[in-house]
Amino acid sequence: MLNQEFKKKFDKEKNNFVKVSIKNDFQLFMRKMDSIENVALIGALLKTKNLEDLQHFKGLKLNLNNLQDLPQTIDKNADYPGGINALRQEVANLFYSDGVYSEIRDVKTQIAFIVEKDGSISNVKAEGENFTLNRQAEIALYSVVERFSPSYINGIAVRSRFKLPLSLKFD
């Protein structure tokens, strides 16, 4: 319906400069609609992920008194199947670059997240100057299918923090 309304307005107009303006307005409007849909998807994804994260805390009992007594040597750090470059490639494949709006040619973000004991990803938070890049990076990381192999301390799987820097160049 909106497409037809823009087309009617476009077809009525005689001035070519105004026609170009109408066309640009239509393209901008469609990008914003895409962005609104994307925001709704982000909201649903984050709500789902937050509910999953809350499941980890149910029934969790911490005894902080005994933690000082344990020697904490890291046996193995968390690792993505195929290594960091495979993770970068997976995130790049899942990344929706049309959802990023920037007037700057090079944009960067750093994604921090938790690798859980079971190798799943939680608590994803991207920090950078471009809000849309940050949100798209978070969505891409939450969408990664493969699980990490978790970190181990004293032979026991533990949660660990992981950071992944990303940059995007616009042509």
Buried (B, 14 or more C-beta within 10 A) or exposed (E): EEEEEBEEBBEEBEEEEEBEEBEEEBEEEEEEEEBEEBEEEBEEBBEEBEEEBEEBEEEEEEEEEEEEEEEEEEEEEBBBEEEEEEBBEBBEEBBBEEBBBBEEEEBBBBBEBBBBBEBBBBBBEBEBEBEBBBBBBBBBBBBBEEBBBBBBBEEEBBBBEBEBEBEBEEE
